[in-house]
Amino acid sequence: MCKGRANTVNLTGGRDCRSHQRAFSLLEVLTALVILAFTSSSVLYVINRCMASTANSALQMEAFQVARENLEQVLVSESLTENVEFGTSELYPSISWRTAVEAFSEPVSGEMWTRAVCSADYLDALGETQTIELVHWIGPLTDQQANQLLQEEDLEALAADQLVGTIEEAAEHAGVDVETIEEWLQNGLLTTGDGEFIRYNLDIYVSSGGAPSEEDRARQVESIEDLAMRLQAEREDGTDGPNGSEGTGGIDPTTGLPYEELEQMGVGEVMDRLKDRQDRSR
């Protein structure tokens, strides 16, 4: 009997111990949720970075493929000309490309070389423009090719310096009003086929007070190519000026230089001389 009662007491005591076990408090639950949120955000950030890096790598490879294909097309061409082309990839519409074949002076030896520059642009995952550029030195230019290229550059520079687009600009250059320019046009002032004025022709009319002789009118040009040839002729053998100066003993009225000195100058130097003289007259 006593032992049985003792067992009963022990069983009751065990039941009382189980009833006093504690659960998680609200503060502990909130703390755990905060820790879980920080951990989850860090994991999500890493995942997003990995996804962005993967997308950027794919775009970079696509852009590299576009630039490489354009460079290969340049290298297999039978002949090359100095030009610039650009467009959008048909295979990857989000990628734009640019291909340039250009000549440049090699900095060590000073030789003229040709190189191909192929680039491809794309927007990365952050919306910023990234560029893949491939450069290939094709080879040195021959003396004939280099001289031809320099002549083309001289023509472009001469056109930029000599062409005047509007009649108002022509009047400003000549120091007269628009009505006077219109009178000069009726009196034989020549323009280009596109209707642009040439400073060389305007200077002939300015130097003659708007009434050039037939000989002076014949000295006018209608294109930049004609002007380059005219300057070349004046440099080589001297052309009659509006004041009748002729041969190596005269002074060129346009540049103000003796014909002997013009003979030693290139087209680019003559062009610089004309530009300096025009700047001083303004």
C-alpha positions, 0 to 999 in steps of 0.5 A: 500500500505504501509503495503504491502510494509512493508511485502515485505521488511520483507519477503526479510529480512527473505530470506537474514537471511537464506542465511547467515547460516554457514556449517561445516569447513574442520577442524571440519570434520577432527577433528570429523573423528579423534575422531571417529577413536579413539573411533572405535579402542577402541571399536574394541580392547575391542571386540577382547579382549572379543573374545580372552577371550571367546576362551581361556575360551573354550580351558581351559574348554576343557583342564580341561575336558581332564585332568579330564577324565585321572584322572578318568581313573587312579582312577577307575583302579584296580591296579596302577604302577609307570609310565608316559603316554602322548599323544594328545586328540582324541576329541580335537587334539590341546590339549596334555596331560600327566598322571603320577603316582608317589610315593613321600615322604610326607613332614610332616610324611615322609610316602611314598604316591602315587599320580596321576598328570594329566595335559593338555597343549594348546595354548591360543589366544596369542600363549602361552602354558597354562597348566591345572594340576590336582593332586590327592593323592591316598594313602600311600604305605605299607612298602612292596611297599615302599621297592620294590620301593626303590629297583627299584630306587636303581637299576636305580641309580646303572645302571646309575653309572655302565653301560658304553655304548662304548668301548672308555668309558670303556677304559677311565674308566680302564685307558687303550687303546681300544686294551687292552679292546679288549684283555680283551674281548677275555680273558673273560671280560663279558658285558651285553646282549646289549653289554654295559660294567659294571664298576664292571667287568672292575675293576676286570680286572684292579685290576688283571692287565688284567689277572684275575684268574678263580675265579675272572672271576666267580665274574663277572656279566652280568646285573645290577640285577646280580650286585645288588645280587652280592653286596648283597651277598658280604654284607651278607657273604663276597665273596672271593676277587682276593687276596684270602681274605675270610669271615668277616675278609677280605677286599672287593677288589671292594669297599675297605671296610671290609666285616663286614662294607659291611654287614651293608650297603644297595645297595645304600650306596655300590653304592655311595662308588663305585662311590666315589672310581671311582671318586678318581681313575680318 
